[in-house]
């Protein structure tokens, strides 16, 4: 689990760096071993006392090789302390060029360097543990994110998408309703405007009629006042004369009402007569149409008969022409025969005269 997030974060380069580190460490160890071998090969020239520190040096080598074997597990950030190790090499190279006594002193001086490397390795191990713990925490966080938070976010995203679709559909519906309401409001406003114009016209008419009614009312009030004055004056005069005149007026009203009723009856009679005349005219028009149709049909029939007669006449004329031609031919033939017979008769008559003469 700890290696997967590291690979995801840093990619395949980490593996290559580990291999490089291994190769570098092997190269460093090989260089140190080669240098020591060369020093060992040269040391037989030295006195037997100097051989003791040479034999102790192999004990230092495994201590240096141990961190080299553990380094492939380290992150690429551990490259810095690995690159610092070549500092040990010049210390080993110096005794190769110097005398054997100096080599012993250098070998004695190398022991505290190994201790420093151990302390650095312990520090590096602590750092590695801390970094591994950090990476473990990061991997746990990533797993928590991938396993719990991201699916929840996906679900929430799907819910939000569905809500978005619902909101868009609702917005479309509301916008349609809004625009439909705007159209209805426009129609209503137009209708209200028309009604307002009609109401203004009607108001003007009512005002005009009201003014006319006011004038008529004033006129009738004046007439009523004048009649009241006349009545008051008449009351002052003879009441009997007024009753007589009133009776005469009533009689005249009766006669006029009777005349009106008679005229109404006459009008009704005239209306009935007019209706009868209209019906008769309609019937006459229909009869005329029928007569026209019948006459048209008869004319069409006569035309057809005329056409047929003309065709018959043409046929008969052609037959007559044929017969006349044939009769003329027969007449001409008969005339020729008569002429021949006359000639024959004359010949016979001439022959008979000659015969008589001989007698």
URHUSUL-V549763 format. One line per field, one symbol per residue. phi: phi as a letter, one per 40 degrees, with the letter a starting at -180 (. if undefined). A space follows every 50 residues. Layout:
phi->???
This chain:
phi->.ccccccccbgccccccccccccccccccccccccccccccccdcccccc cccccccdcccccccccccccdcccccccccccccdcccccccccccccc ccccccccccccccccccccccccccdccccccccccccccccccccbcc cccccccccccccccccccccccccccccccccccccccccccccccccc ccccccccccccccccccccccccccccccccccdccccccccccccccc cccccccccccccccccccccccccccccccccccccccccccccccccc cccccccccccccccccccccccccccccccccccccccccccccccccc ccccccccc
